[in-house]
Amino acid sequence: LPPDGYVLAHKQNAADLLLQAERYGVKQPDGKPTKKLVRSYRSEIIVKKGSKIKSWKDLKGKDISVQNPTSSSGYVFPVAELKEKGLDVTKKDHLATVTGDDQGVLNVLNGDADAAFVFEDARNTVIKDNPKIMSQVVPIYFTKQIPNDTISVVPNMSKPFRKKLAKAFIAIGKSKKGKKVIESIYSHEGYTYAKDSDFNIVRKYNKIVGSNKK
């Protein structure tokens, strides 16, 4: 489950946290992946190179490409953090939902949006088709760390079996064949132990974003 989905499922007593996914980190300013495995990532706000938008303060009244409202990086985290800073983009901007962070990047590049909320560094999703994308589209803001996806289990699963299952998933991530499978299906590089409190920031931001709907 993604972080937002896990938090919701856990609140409804439908899921418990077993493990957290690991991915390779991202190095700025070039946006290239590192060789270090990390348990979290960031959301970024991107604009076209040369745009008059230099910081989040310049986003008021702009057209912004976002992902589904349940997306941590494409909606929840940037919307929540900007609201905390005093900019409620749900009221002061025009938000257009797109499917896929690559589409958000392309919308900015093509001028269909002034900015986009995407995961760090979503520009890599289109770099094969456009090798110059890193210089054409640039980030102006990074959110706090977002917890990676989870492996969640039903609450009635026994503790002995949970331990066995956790060890099995970790072993899959450490084997060459297993790593190829989880890379191709989930873009995961491995799994590690985590605790429910690691997702408190997701709960906090969900409340901030949820207040917009009232």
DOZAZA-367488 format. One record per residue: residue in one letter; x, y, z of N, C-alpha, C in turn. Coordinates in steps of 0.1 Angstrom, whole numbers, plus 5000, padded with zeros to 4 digits. Example, Ala and Ser with C-alpha at 12.3 -4.5 7.8 and 13.67 -1.06 7.14 Angstrom:
REM DOZAZA-367488
A513249435078512349555078513249675078/S512849785071513749895071512950005079/
***
This chain:
REM DOZAZA-367488
L500849885000500050005000500950135000/P500550234993501250354993500950425007/P501750525011501650575025500250625028/D499550695019498250745022497250625023/G497350525015496450415015496650335028/Y497950325032498250245045497550315057/V497750445058497250525069495750505070/L495050515059493650505058493150365063/A493850265057493550125060493750085075/H494850145080495250115094494250185103/K493750295100492750365108491450285108/Q491150215098489950135097490149995102/N491349975108491649845114491649735103/A492049775091492049675080493549635076/A494549705082495849675078496849715089/D497949635090499049665099500349675091/L501249755095502449765088503449645091/L503949595080504949485081506349535077/L506449595066507749645061507549775053/Q508649835050508649955041509549935030/A509149985018509949965006511150065006/E512250015000513450094998513550134983/R514050254981514350294967515650364967/Y516250394956517450464955517150614957/G518050684964517850824967518050904954/V517851034955517951124943518951234947/K519851264939520851374941520451494933/Q520451604940520251734933521551814933/P521751904922520651954914520451884901/D521251774898521051704885519951604885/G519351574897518251484897518551334894/K519851304895520151164892520051074904/P519750944902519650854913520950814919/T520950794932522250764939522250614941/K523250554947523350414950522950384964/K522450484971522050474985520550434986/L520250334993518850294995518250375006/V517050435003516350515013514950475015/R514350515027513050475030511950585027/S512450695022511550805019511950885007/Y511150975002511451054991510751184993/R510851274983510251404984509351434972/S508451534974507651584963508351714959/E508251754946508851874942507851954933/I508052084933507252164924508152214913/I507752184901508552224889507952324881/V508752404874508352514865509252504852/K508852574842509652584830510852674832/K511952644827513152724829512852864823/G513252964830512953104826511653154831/S510853074838509553114843509753234853/K508653314854508653424864508453364878/I508053234878507753174891509153124897/K509653194907510953164913510853094926/S509653104933509453034946507953004947/W507652934958506252904960505353024962/K505953134966505253264968504653314955/D505253274944504853324930503753234924/L503253134931502353034926500853084926/K500553184934499253234935498653274922/G497453214919496753244907497153164894/K498053064896498652994885497852864882/D498152814870497652684866498652574870/I498152474878499052374883498552234880/S499452154874499052014872499351934884/V498351854889498451774901498051634898/Q498351544907497851404906496551394914/N496051264915494851234922495051284937/P493951344943494051394957494551294967/T494651164964495251064973496751044971/S497251114961498751104959499551184969/S500451124976501251194986502151304979/S502851264969503751354962503151444952/G502051394946501451474935500251564940/Y500051554953498951644958499051674973/V498951564982498851594996499951675002/F501251635000502351705007502551845002/P502551864989502752004985501552094988/V500352044987499152124991499152155006/A499452055014499552075029500552175033/E501752165027502852255031502652395027/L502152415015501852545010500752615018/K499752535022498752585030499252635044/E500152555049500852595062501552725061/K502152745049502952875046502052985043/G500752965041499753075039499253075025/L499552975016498952975003498052855001/D496752875000495852764998495652744983/V496352664977496352644962494952594958/T494252524966492852474962491852594961/K492252704966491352824965491952934957/K493252944956493853054950494453024936/D494452894932494952844920494052764912/H494352734900493552644892494352504891/L493752404898494452274898493752184888/A494652124879494152034869494751894872/T493851794874494351664877494851594864/V496051534864496551464852496951324857/T497051234848497351094851498851074848/G499651054858501051024857501951154859/D502951134866503951244869504651294856/D504751194847505351234834504551334826/Q503251314828502351414821502451554827/G502651554841502851674848504051754843/V505151674841506351734835506151784821/L505551704813505251754799504351874798/N503351874807502451994807503252124810/V504152114819505052234822505852264810/L506552164804507352184793506652244781/N505452194779504652244767503852374770/G503952424782503252544785501752524788/D501352404790499952374794499652394808/A500752414816500652434831501752524835/D501552614844502552704849503552624859/A502952524865503752444875503152304876/A503852214882503352084885503852024898/F503051954905503451884917503751734913/V505051694915505451564911506451504921/F506751374920507751324929509151364924/E510051364933511451394930512151264924/D512751264913512851364903512151314891/A510851344889509951294879510451324865/R511351424864511851454850512551334844/N513051244852513751124847512751034839/T511451044841510450964834510350994819/V510851114816510751154802512151184795/I513151154803514451194798514951114786/K514350984784514750904773514250974760/D513051024761512451094749512851234747/N513351294758513851434758515051444767/P516251424762517451434769517751574776/K517051674771517351814775516351854787/I515551764791514451794800514951854813/M516151814818516651854831516952004830/S517352054819517652204818516452284813/Q515452214808514252284803513152304814/V513152204824512152214835512952204848/V512652294857513452294869512552304882/P513152244893512352244906512552384913/I511552424919511652554927511352524942/Y510852404945510452374959510452224962/F510952184973510952044977510252034991/T509351934992508651905005509551835014/K508951805026509651725036509551575031/Q510251485037510351355033509051275034/I508651205024507451125024507850975025/P507250905035507550765037507250685024/N508150585021507950495009506750405011/D506350335001505250235001505450135012/T504450075016504449965027504149825021/I504549735029503949595027503149585040/S501849575038500849575049500149435050/V499849405062499149265063497849285071/V497049185070495749185078496049175093/P495349255101495549255115495549125122/N494749025117494648895124495748795120/M496748845113497848755109498748735122/S499148615125499848585137501248645137/K501748675148503148735149504248635144/P504148505146505148415141505148415126/F503948425119503948425105504348555099/R504048665107504548795102506048805101/K506748745111508148745111508748665099/K508048555097508548465085508348545072/L507148605071506848675059507748795056/A508048865067508948985066510348935062/K510848835067512148785064512148735049/A511048685044510948635031511048755021/F510248865024510248975015511649045015/I512349055027513649105027514649025019/A514448895020515348805012515148824997/I513848844993513548864979514348984974/G514349094982514949214978516449204977/K517049104984518449094985518948994974/S518048914968518448824957518448894944/K519248854935519348914921517948894914/K517448774914516248744906515048824913/G515048814926513948884933513949034931/K515149084931515249234930514749274916/K515049194906514549234892513049234892/V512449144899510949134899510349254906/I510849294918510249404925510549534918/E511749544911512049664904511149684892/S510849574885509949584873508549614877/I508049554887506649564891506349684899/Y507149714910506849814919507849934920/S508949914912510050014913510650014927/H510549904934511149884947512549824946/E513449854955514849804954515049704966/G514149704975514349614987513349654998/Y513349585009512449615020513149615033/T512649695043513249715056512149725066/Y512549705079511649725090511249875092/A510049895097509650035099508550025111/K508150145115507150155126506050245122/D504850225128503650305124503850455126/S504650495136504850635139505550705128/D506250625119506950685108505950755098/F504650715099503650775090502850885096/N503250935108502451035114502451165106/I503451195099503451315090502451305079/V502151175075501151155065499751185071/R499551145083498351165090498151315092/K499151385096499151535098498751605085/Y499351575074499151645062497751605056/N497251485058495951445054494851525061/K495151555074494151645081494151785076/I495351835072495451975067494751975053/V494951885045494351875032492851855033/G492451765042491051735044490251845049/S490851945056490152065060489652145049/N490352135037489952215025488552175020/K488252045023486951995017485752025026/K485952085037484852115046484252245043/
***
